[in-house]
Amino acid sequence: MSTEERRLLIVEVHARGAGNYPRFDILRRHGYAIFYLTSSEAVDPYSFADIRRVPSKFLDDLRKAAEEWHREVGFDAVMTTDEASVIATASIAEALQLPGLGLKAAQNSRNKWFMRLAHQAGGAPHPQFARCDTLEDSLVAAKEIGYPVILKPTLGALAQHVYKISGPAEMENRFAAAMEGSKSASFSRFEAKSEDIGPCTLLVESFLDGSEHAVEAVIEGDTLQLGAIADRLSIDSETFDADLYKMPTALSANQIELVREAIRLGAISQGIGLGVLHAEVRFHHGSPYILEIAARPGGGSIQYTSEASYGYCPVSAALTVAEGRSVDVPPLKPTGEVSIALTMLCDEGHVEKLSVPPGVRNMPGVINFQVVPKPGGTVYRPPLGNDVLGFLGTKGNSLDDALTLADRIFTSIEIDLTPLAHT
């Protein structure tokens, strides 16, 4: 490590794998040596300055390890790009007396129950909601709210165990599996163990029937800067993990300002004084409502489409925030490139064979390509899980160009699956 390099502590309670390493490359280009804190024994190879594995997922143990390491090394900043490590990172930043989100804001930005309560208290636009610890709770809440409703985990991500429920019979059919999945087969299992993460349970929310959008933004004080806006092209179904987003947005200038104000109110309600945001909003009767506001850069291919279509890098912005500095977000002006972010799905089963055409990552127009399963692994689909085949980002002069390229690559992936025993 060069003596000129600054020291950045990256926290991933559960190692997220090589898919995040392109983000670390960006951080290194900003002059940082990467120190990596995790509870995982196995970590994919990378040019880390050092790794510290804590043989415990308890937040107290992770925090103590970080404090000891800080005394030895002297970190300049601490951050994460992992949804399940937001609360742990905030707690560690406070302990190290480094810039960070703050524990309360992290809780409000990670646990959807806390988030909804914060939005309600702060007057931010949100769907009707109710915490549902039992099937009886969910049936009562859905009746009061009115079907269809959304059933979702408080500590989920990637639309894991999120269902659109059309009536009481469907709720009775889905609830138990969703509750079990939220506890044992979702992002909740990657959290640090602590009461700080809040309840791991389910919410019932009103269904919003308009267009959906993913937004990358930065909040500082009461000012929100928009970095990028994507339009969700996916067709609604019983589940919501079949994501297809397109940038730049087709929203009008007036609609963009409505989105900006909704997210601004939401972020302030969550207690975020300075933070990078990945927000998801849906229009309903002409107005945007907050689905969620995460205090991290967007996942999948969103960081790549943001840069391609708007010239905004949410990972660089997150680093600036971790340094405690204001972010100079470029004006929300399209670059002329049309890009898409596709979550690739496949059937469930044991992976016997997986074949990816050579050179895909270097093809013109490909801005992101990640395949998640490995031979010998298992893909679970609802109701047992929401595993994906991978993430694909493409760009072109038009939407048709980007979609055609994505379809050609997606259909060229060969995967042989053995059915699971329950099927």
C-alpha positions as CSV (number, residue, x, y, z in Angstrom):
1,M,0.0,0.0,0.0
2,S,1.3,3.4,-1.0
3,T,1.9,5.9,1.9
4,E,-0.2,8.4,-0.1
5,E,-3.3,6.0,-0.2
6,R,-6.1,6.7,2.2
7,R,-7.6,3.9,4.1
8,L,-11.2,2.9,3.5
9,L,-13.1,0.4,5.6
10,I,-15.7,-1.6,3.7
11,V,-18.3,-3.4,5.8
12,E,-20.1,-6.5,4.5
13,V,-21.5,-8.5,7.3
14,H,-21.9,-11.4,4.9
15,A,-19.5,-11.3,2.0
16,R,-21.5,-10.4,-1.1
17,G,-18.9,-11.8,-3.6
18,A,-17.1,-10.6,-6.7
19,G,-20.2,-8.9,-8.1
20,N,-19.4,-5.9,-5.9
21,Y,-15.8,-5.7,-6.8
22,P,-16.3,-3.4,-9.8
23,R,-17.6,-0.9,-7.2
24,F,-14.4,-1.4,-5.1
25,D,-12.4,-0.7,-8.3
26,I,-14.1,2.7,-8.4
27,L,-13.2,3.4,-4.8
28,R,-9.6,2.4,-5.4
29,R,-9.4,4.8,-8.4
30,H,-10.3,7.6,-5.9
31,G,-7.0,6.8,-4.1
32,Y,-8.2,4.4,-1.4
33,A,-6.7,1.2,-0.1
34,I,-9.6,-1.1,0.7
35,F,-9.8,-2.8,4.1
36,Y,-12.6,-5.4,4.3
37,L,-14.5,-6.4,7.4
38,T,-16.9,-9.4,7.3
39,S,-18.2,-12.3,9.3
40,S,-17.8,-14.7,6.3
41,E,-15.0,-17.3,6.3
42,A,-14.9,-17.4,2.5
43,V,-14.2,-14.2,0.6
44,D,-13.7,-14.1,-3.2
45,P,-10.1,-13.1,-4.1
46,Y,-9.5,-9.3,-4.6
47,S,-6.7,-6.8,-4.1
48,F,-7.7,-5.9,-0.6
49,A,-5.1,-4.1,1.6
50,D,-6.3,-6.4,4.3
51,I,-9.2,-8.5,5.4
52,R,-10.5,-9.0,9.0
53,R,-12.9,-11.9,9.5
54,V,-14.9,-11.8,12.7
55,P,-16.1,-15.2,13.7
56,S,-19.4,-13.8,14.8
57,K,-22.4,-12.0,13.3
58,F,-23.2,-10.1,16.5
59,L,-23.0,-6.4,15.9
60,D,-21.2,-5.8,19.2
61,D,-18.4,-8.2,18.0
62,L,-18.2,-6.6,14.6
63,R,-18.1,-3.1,16.1
64,K,-15.4,-4.1,18.6
65,A,-13.3,-5.6,15.9
66,A,-13.6,-2.4,13.8
67,E,-12.6,-0.3,16.8
68,E,-9.5,-2.4,17.4
69,W,-8.6,-2.3,13.7
70,H,-9.1,1.4,13.6
71,R,-6.6,1.9,16.5
72,E,-4.1,-0.1,14.5
73,V,-4.6,1.3,11.1
74,G,-6.4,4.7,11.3
75,F,-9.2,4.6,8.8
76,D,-10.1,7.7,6.8
77,A,-13.7,6.6,6.0
78,V,-16.1,3.7,6.4
79,M,-18.9,2.7,4.1
80,T,-20.9,-0.1,2.5
81,T,-22.8,-0.6,-0.7
82,D,-24.6,-3.7,0.7
83,E,-28.2,-3.3,1.8
84,A,-27.9,-5.8,4.6
85,S,-24.9,-4.0,6.1
86,V,-26.4,-0.5,6.3
87,I,-27.2,-0.7,10.0
88,A,-23.9,-2.3,11.0
89,T,-21.9,0.3,9.0
90,A,-23.8,3.2,10.7
91,S,-23.1,1.7,14.1
92,I,-19.4,1.2,13.3
93,A,-19.0,4.7,11.9
94,E,-20.4,6.1,15.1
95,A,-18.0,4.0,17.2
96,L,-15.0,5.1,15.0
97,Q,-16.2,8.7,15.1
98,L,-16.1,8.9,11.3
99,P,-18.8,10.4,9.0
100,G,-21.8,8.2,8.6
101,L,-25.5,7.8,8.3
102,G,-26.3,7.7,12.0
103,L,-27.9,4.6,13.6
104,K,-31.5,5.9,13.7
105,A,-31.4,7.0,10.1
106,A,-29.9,3.6,9.1
107,Q,-32.7,1.8,11.0
108,N,-35.3,3.9,9.2
109,S,-33.6,3.3,5.9
110,R,-33.3,-0.5,6.2
111,N,-36.3,-1.8,8.2
112,K,-39.5,-1.1,6.2
113,W,-41.6,-1.0,9.3
114,F,-39.4,1.8,10.8
115,M,-39.4,3.5,7.3
116,R,-43.2,3.6,7.1
117,L,-43.6,4.9,10.6
118,A,-41.0,7.6,9.8
119,H,-42.8,8.6,6.5
120,Q,-46.1,8.7,8.4
121,A,-44.7,11.0,11.1
122,G,-42.9,13.2,8.6
123,G,-45.7,13.6,6.1
124,A,-44.0,11.9,3.2
125,P,-46.3,10.2,0.6
126,H,-46.5,6.5,1.3
127,P,-49.0,3.7,0.8
128,Q,-51.3,2.6,3.5
129,F,-49.6,0.0,5.7
130,A,-49.9,-2.3,8.6
131,R,-47.5,-4.5,10.5
132,C,-48.7,-8.1,10.4
133,D,-47.1,-10.7,12.7
134,T,-49.8,-13.3,12.1
135,L,-52.1,-14.4,9.3
136,E,-55.0,-13.0,11.3
137,D,-53.3,-9.6,11.3
138,S,-52.8,-9.7,7.6
139,L,-56.4,-10.6,6.9
140,V,-57.7,-7.8,9.1
141,A,-55.3,-5.3,7.5
142,A,-56.0,-6.3,3.9
143,K,-59.8,-6.0,4.6
144,E,-59.4,-2.5,6.0
145,I,-57.0,-1.4,3.2
146,G,-58.8,-3.1,0.4
147,Y,-57.6,-5.8,-2.0
148,P,-55.3,-6.0,-3.9
149,V,-52.6,-5.5,-1.4
150,I,-48.8,-6.0,-1.2
151,L,-47.4,-8.5,1.3
152,K,-43.7,-7.8,1.9
153,P,-40.9,-8.4,4.5
154,T,-39.6,-5.7,6.7
155,L,-36.0,-6.7,6.1
156,G,-36.2,-7.8,2.5
157,A,-34.3,-6.8,-0.7
158,L,-34.4,-7.7,-4.4
159,A,-38.2,-8.1,-4.0
160,Q,-37.7,-11.3,-2.1
161,H,-41.0,-12.7,-0.8
162,V,-43.0,-9.7,-2.0
163,Y,-46.4,-10.7,-3.3
164,K,-49.4,-9.0,-4.8
165,I,-52.4,-10.5,-3.0
166,S,-55.8,-10.4,-4.6
167,G,-58.1,-11.9,-1.9
168,P,-58.3,-13.6,1.5
169,A,-57.8,-17.1,0.0
170,E,-54.5,-16.0,-1.6
171,M,-53.4,-14.4,1.6
172,E,-54.0,-17.6,3.5
173,N,-52.0,-19.5,0.8
174,R,-49.1,-17.1,0.8
175,F,-48.6,-15.8,4.3
176,A,-46.9,-18.7,6.0
177,A,-44.3,-19.2,3.2
178,A,-43.7,-15.4,3.1
179,M,-43.1,-15.2,6.8
180,E,-40.8,-18.2,6.9
181,G,-39.0,-17.0,3.8
182,S,-38.5,-13.5,5.3
183,K,-36.7,-15.1,8.3
184,S,-34.7,-17.9,6.7
185,A,-34.3,-17.3,3.0
186,S,-34.0,-13.5,2.5
187,F,-31.6,-10.7,3.0
188,S,-32.5,-10.7,6.7
189,R,-30.1,-13.6,7.2
190,F,-27.2,-11.4,6.1
191,E,-27.8,-8.8,8.8
192,A,-25.7,-8.4,11.9
193,K,-27.4,-9.9,14.9
194,S,-28.7,-7.1,17.0
195,E,-31.9,-5.6,18.3
196,D,-31.0,-2.6,16.3
197,I,-32.2,-4.1,13.1
198,G,-35.8,-4.1,14.3
199,P,-38.6,-6.6,13.8
200,C,-38.2,-9.3,11.1
201,T,-41.8,-9.7,10.1
202,L,-44.3,-8.7,7.3
203,L,-46.1,-5.7,6.2
204,V,-49.4,-5.4,4.3
205,E,-49.6,-2.3,2.1
206,S,-52.0,-0.8,-0.4
207,F,-51.3,-1.5,-4.0
208,L,-50.3,1.4,-6.2
209,D,-51.4,1.1,-9.8
210,G,-49.3,3.6,-11.7
211,S,-45.8,3.7,-13.3
212,E,-42.8,2.7,-11.2
213,H,-39.4,4.4,-11.1
214,A,-36.0,3.9,-9.6
215,V,-34.1,7.0,-8.6
216,E,-30.5,7.7,-7.6
217,A,-30.2,10.8,-5.5
218,V,-28.2,12.7,-2.8
219,I,-29.8,14.5,0.2
220,E,-28.0,17.2,2.1
221,G,-30.0,19.0,4.7
222,D,-33.3,19.9,3.1
223,T,-31.9,19.8,-0.4
224,L,-32.3,16.8,-2.7
225,Q,-30.3,16.4,-5.9
226,L,-31.4,13.9,-8.5
227,G,-28.7,11.9,-10.2
228,A,-30.6,9.5,-12.4
229,I,-34.2,8.3,-13.0
230,A,-35.2,4.9,-14.5
231,D,-38.6,3.8,-15.7
232,R,-39.6,0.2,-14.8
233,L,-40.8,-1.6,-17.9
234,S,-41.7,-4.9,-16.2
235,I,-45.3,-6.0,-16.3
236,D,-46.8,-6.5,-12.8
237,S,-47.4,-10.1,-11.7
238,E,-47.8,-11.9,-8.4
239,T,-44.1,-11.3,-7.7
240,F,-41.9,-8.2,-8.4
241,D,-38.4,-9.5,-9.0
242,A,-38.6,-9.6,-12.8
243,D,-37.0,-6.2,-13.1
244,L,-36.4,-4.3,-16.3
245,Y,-35.5,-0.6,-16.0
246,K,-34.8,1.9,-18.7
247,M,-32.9,5.2,-18.6
248,P,-33.4,8.0,-19.3
249,T,-36.8,8.5,-17.9
250,A,-39.9,9.5,-20.0
251,L,-41.4,11.4,-17.0
252,S,-42.3,15.1,-17.7
253,A,-40.5,17.9,-16.0
254,N,-43.5,18.4,-13.7
255,Q,-43.6,14.7,-12.8
256,I,-39.8,14.8,-12.1
257,E,-40.4,17.7,-9.6
258,L,-43.1,15.7,-7.9
259,V,-40.8,12.8,-7.6
260,R,-38.0,15.0,-6.2
261,E,-40.3,16.5,-3.5
262,A,-41.6,13.1,-2.5
263,I,-38.1,11.6,-2.0
264,R,-36.9,14.8,-0.3
265,L,-39.7,14.5,2.3
266,G,-39.1,10.8,2.7
267,A,-35.3,11.2,3.2
268,I,-35.8,14.0,5.7
269,S,-38.4,11.9,7.5
270,Q,-35.9,9.0,7.7
271,G,-33.4,11.4,9.4
272,I,-30.8,11.4,6.7
273,G,-28.8,14.6,7.0
274,L,-26.2,13.7,4.3
275,G,-26.7,10.6,2.3
276,V,-26.7,8.8,-1.1
277,L,-30.1,7.4,-1.9
278,H,-31.6,4.6,-4.0
279,A,-35.3,5.3,-4.0
280,E,-38.2,3.5,-5.6
281,V,-41.5,5.3,-6.2
282,R,-44.8,4.5,-7.8
283,F,-47.4,6.9,-9.2
284,H,-51.0,6.5,-8.0
285,H,-53.8,8.7,-9.2
286,G,-51.2,11.1,-10.7
287,S,-49.0,11.4,-7.6
288,P,-45.8,9.6,-6.6
289,Y,-45.7,7.5,-3.4
290,I,-42.6,6.1,-1.8
291,L,-42.0,2.3,-2.1
292,E,-38.7,2.6,-0.3
293,I,-35.7,4.8,0.2
294,A,-32.5,2.9,0.7
295,A,-29.4,4.7,2.0
296,R,-27.0,3.2,-0.5
297,P,-26.3,3.2,-4.3
298,G,-28.7,1.2,-6.4
299,G,-27.8,-2.5,-7.0
300,G,-27.8,-4.7,-10.1
301,S,-27.1,-2.7,-13.2
302,I,-28.5,0.6,-11.9
303,Q,-25.1,2.2,-11.2
304,Y,-24.0,1.4,-14.8
305,T,-27.2,2.8,-16.4
306,S,-27.0,5.9,-14.2
307,E,-23.5,6.6,-15.6
308,A,-24.3,5.7,-19.2
309,S,-27.5,7.7,-19.5
310,Y,-26.9,10.6,-17.0
311,G,-23.2,10.8,-16.4
312,Y,-23.8,10.2,-12.6
313,C,-21.8,7.6,-10.6
314,P,-23.7,6.7,-7.4
315,V,-20.7,4.8,-6.0
316,S,-18.4,7.8,-6.3
317,A,-21.2,9.9,-4.7
318,A,-21.4,7.4,-1.8
319,L,-17.7,7.7,-1.2
320,T,-17.9,11.5,-1.1
321,V,-20.7,11.1,1.5
322,A,-18.6,8.7,3.5
323,E,-15.9,11.4,3.6
324,G,-18.5,13.8,5.1
325,R,-18.3,16.1,2.1
326,S,-21.0,17.6,-0.1
327,V,-21.6,15.9,-3.5
328,D,-21.5,17.9,-6.7
329,V,-24.3,16.0,-8.6
330,P,-24.4,16.9,-12.3
331,P,-27.7,18.4,-13.6
332,L,-30.3,15.8,-14.5
333,K,-29.6,15.9,-18.2
334,P,-29.6,12.8,-20.5
335,T,-26.3,12.0,-22.2
336,G,-28.0,10.6,-25.3
337,E,-27.3,7.0,-24.5
338,V,-30.4,4.7,-23.8
339,S,-29.6,2.0,-21.3
340,I,-31.5,-0.8,-19.6
341,A,-31.0,-2.8,-16.4
342,L,-32.4,-6.3,-16.6
343,T,-32.7,-8.8,-13.7
344,M,-32.3,-12.2,-15.4
345,L,-34.4,-15.0,-14.1
346,C,-34.5,-18.8,-14.7
347,D,-36.3,-21.8,-13.4
348,E,-35.5,-23.2,-10.0
349,G,-33.4,-26.4,-9.5
350,H,-29.9,-27.7,-8.8
351,V,-27.4,-26.3,-11.3
352,E,-25.8,-29.1,-13.2
353,K,-24.2,-27.0,-16.0
354,L,-23.9,-23.3,-16.8
355,S,-22.4,-22.0,-20.0
356,V,-21.9,-18.3,-20.8
357,P,-20.6,-17.2,-24.3
358,P,-17.0,-15.9,-24.1
359,G,-16.3,-12.2,-24.4
360,V,-19.8,-11.0,-23.3
361,R,-18.4,-8.5,-20.8
362,N,-16.3,-6.8,-23.5
363,M,-19.0,-6.7,-26.2
364,P,-19.8,-3.1,-27.4
365,G,-23.0,-1.9,-25.7
366,V,-22.6,-4.2,-22.6
367,I,-22.2,-2.1,-19.5
368,N,-22.8,-4.9,-16.9
369,F,-22.9,-8.6,-16.9
370,Q,-23.1,-10.8,-13.8
371,V,-24.2,-14.4,-13.5
372,V,-24.9,-15.5,-10.0
373,P,-25.4,-19.3,-9.8
374,K,-22.5,-21.7,-10.1
375,P,-22.5,-25.3,-11.1
376,G,-23.3,-27.4,-8.0
377,G,-25.4,-24.6,-6.6
378,T,-29.2,-24.3,-6.2
379,V,-31.7,-21.8,-7.6
380,Y,-34.8,-21.2,-5.5
381,R,-37.9,-19.5,-6.8
382,P,-41.0,-18.4,-5.0
383,P,-42.2,-19.4,-2.5
384,L,-38.9,-20.9,-1.3
385,G,-36.7,-18.0,-2.5
386,N,-36.1,-15.3,-5.1
387,D,-32.7,-16.3,-6.5
388,V,-31.9,-14.7,-9.8
389,L,-29.8,-15.9,-12.8
390,G,-27.9,-12.6,-12.9
391,F,-27.8,-8.9,-13.9
392,L,-27.4,-7.5,-17.3
393,G,-27.0,-3.9,-18.4
394,T,-26.9,-2.8,-22.0
395,K,-26.9,0.5,-23.9
396,G,-27.6,1.8,-27.4
397,N,-28.8,4.7,-29.5
398,S,-32.4,3.6,-28.8
399,L,-34.4,1.4,-26.5
400,D,-34.8,-1.2,-29.2
401,D,-31.0,-1.3,-29.7
402,A,-30.5,-1.9,-25.9
403,L,-33.3,-4.5,-25.6
404,T,-32.2,-6.4,-28.7
405,L,-28.7,-6.7,-27.4
406,A,-29.9,-7.8,-24.0
407,D,-32.2,-10.4,-25.5
408,R,-29.4,-11.8,-27.6
409,I,-27.1,-12.2,-24.6
410,F,-29.8,-13.5,-22.2
411,T,-31.0,-16.2,-24.6
412,S,-27.4,-17.3,-25.3
413,I,-26.8,-18.4,-21.6
414,E,-27.3,-22.1,-21.2
415,I,-28.2,-23.5,-17.8
416,D,-29.1,-27.1,-17.0
417,L,-31.2,-27.6,-13.9
418,T,-32.3,-30.7,-12.0
419,P,-35.7,-30.2,-10.5
420,L,-35.9,-29.8,-6.7
421,A,-37.4,-32.6,-4.7
422,H,-40.5,-30.7,-3.7
423,T,-41.5,-30.4,-7.4
